[in-house]
Every structure is written in C-alpha cells, then in structure tokens.
C-alpha cells in the first residue's frame, strides 16, 4: 500500500489519471470485448443484428403471455403480487400462468444488456475515424425504449390489461424493432445524402407499403383486444364486433398483398439491383405465409398456438417490409480513402562499406 504522498505524486505524474484509459485499452485487446469496444464494420453489423433478434424475441414472448391467458399471472407491478416479488401462486391464477408472466418480465434483463451493448458498440464505432451520430441515436432508442416499455407494461398490468394500453405496448415495441432494423442497415452505409437506386414511383410505393403495414399491425392489436385471447377471461375488451374488425384486418392484408406484388413486379421489370430483388422476394414469401396462417387460424376458431405464430409472423413481415424500403436508397460507401496525401518516408541510401 503506497503512502498518500506517493499516490499524490503518481496522480500528478498522470499514472492514476490514465488508469481508466488503460483498462479500456486492455479490454479493446481482449478477444471477447473487441467486437463491442473496437467494432469493425462486420462486428458492428452483427451486434446490430443481435439487437433486432432480441427486440423481436421479446415481442414474441410478450404475445405468448397474452395468448396463454397469463397477462395477469403477476397482478401487480413492479412486484409480481402485493405479497411477493417473485412468481408465486395468486388467487385465480395457475402457477404456470404466473411463471409465464414472470418469466417474460425476467427476459427484460438480458434484453437491457443486449441493447446497452448495441449502444456501446455504436458509440465506439468509428469507420472513418469519427463517431457516427446517426448510429448513436438509433442505438440509443433501444435501451431507452426498453425502459419505456417496462413502464408501459406496468400500466398494462395495473389497468388489468386495458386493450388500448396493450395496443400501445405492442406498437411501441414495433417502433423499437424498426429502429433496430434501420441501425442494422445504416451501419453498413456512409453519410451521403440518400439517393434512390430504383425508380421514384417504386420507392414511393414501398413507402406506402411501410405505412399500410403499420396500420395492419395496429388493426391486429384491435382484433386480439376484441376476441377471446385478450389476455385473461376477465380483462376488458374493445366493444367492437369481432367479425367486423377481423374482416377489416383481412382487407388491409389483401391491400398489402396487392401493393407488394405490384412493387416486386415493378422492381423486376425495371431491373432493380439484385439485393433489392432478394429483399422483395423475401417480403413476398413472408406475406404469403402470413396470409395462409391468418386464414387457417380464423377457420380453426383462433387456436392460441397458431395465433401466436401469426403475431410473431407479423413482426417478421414488418422487418421484411422495412428492410426492402431501406435498401432502395444508397448513402455511399461506409469508408472512403483519406483525402490527405499519404506521407512517405524519404528513401535513405544504405551506407556502403569502403573496401
């Protein structure tokens, strides 16, 4: 143990002041921390993809809570119940319902960790030697959104699964997923003003498809909040005819199908770039599968498991539509050659020995 005088001397010499920087330097060289603290373009893209997967997974598990009638498995917030912090048997709930709801709450902790890692990686990412503010802001939405979702989730529980609160909860989650998808695409692009790589009318059609898909997600929450799988037998519902809102949801689906087919055909006939076409075919496939599942679940009287697949599929469709839209414009390469001339060391004639 050094004396206080020695520590003060070391501080003035800059040793103690540089310790945090030294720790960061050591972490940067550590293999496990390098993708986060010193991310390359490839590792940044992988970290951003982890954010997309994590945000999608929490939406899927949240849907499972509601569709398994476990929405009030933990009837209090932030505690599971007035008497217990963790899952326990509550009046009117099975222990399975309680653990499903409590387990979904616990998943928020690894989700926070992942979103914070995404933010740190975006903060440390310097493809041209400088920090990308656009990426930092997109990454910041994710941990901030998770915290906001925890508060909204508390409102959902305390209002006994009010359908409007549940709808807001789902749509905010969809917005967080959208930010994660944008980050995943933007971290491979430059900072030039965006220019479209397809015809202008097709780009606008894709923007309309994004908007209509957002409306479809909102309509889906109304259908679920009206039907028998609203979270619990005693929860309030939208006072709307189930058949009517289901038909509206289906009509929006058909509109999306028409727009997507027209869009992909237009891209094909106009010679769109290969990566745009691949994204278009992925979107068509996701929409087709989603439509089949939607009609099967309707004619089989809404089995909970199939409805859960349908809700998860809607998130995947949302991602596919967003990704296609984002790939239709280009912001330049991620890195460019330095405009400064390269300093070359002068050639030095080797000395020769006198013979």
Secondary structure as UniProt FT lines:
FT   HELIX           4..12
FT   TURN            13..18
FT   HELIX           19..29
FT   HELIX           31..37
FT   HELIX           41..67
FT   TURN            68..69
FT   TURN            71..72
FT   TURN            91..92
FT   HELIX           95..124
FT   TURN            127..128
FT   HELIX           133..158
FT   TURN            159..160
FT   HELIX           163..186
FT   TURN            187..188
FT   STRAND          195..196
FT   HELIX           200..226
FT   TURN            233..234
FT   HELIX           242..269
FT   TURN            270..271
FT   HELIX           274..299
FT   TURN            300..301
FT   HELIX           304..326
FT   TURN            327..328
FT   STRAND          329..330
//
